[in-house]
Amino acid sequence: MLEGWQASQGKPCQGGGGTCLGRNMMQRPDQADFIGGLLMAGIGVFAALYARHYDFGSARQMGPGYFPVIVGWLMAALGAAIAIQAVIRGGEGLKPALFPPALVLGVVVLFGLMLDRAGLVLTLLLCLFLLTFMSRNLTLAGRLLASVAITLFSMAIFVGGLGVYLPLWPAILINGG
């Protein structure tokens, strides 16, 4: 009974395994939300402090620094609230996975190395096909279909819509050797 009263009052628990502030004190915080909240708060503080160099103005006549400062502090407060909630709520720890970040980094490097030599079409097809391995739910046909669809969409946007000049095919196919 005493432990329940102390938990409702936000006081430290007595004994080893009491529940305080709605969670077991031995439970780890939800690390994903905690880290995300801290990053969000840090970016918000940075934005608010960086924008101090601009004229702030007033609510009636806003200067160029008004909006970034207000949004930065709101972002910092929201990030802090997310981090605090993650500590109170608790949750699972992060299960670090090396494969997804290494795959993305490798594909970015591969894209940079291949684009001039293989052209946009083959580079996108290969890189996107490799990235589909981040999903365990796709079949081979699904991987190929996703790669082709995103390649066509990317070509439509960058080459057709924006007019960005990129070699579409390898020079050996265009020049014949």
Disulfide bonds with the S-S distance in Angstrom:
Cys13-Cys20 1.39
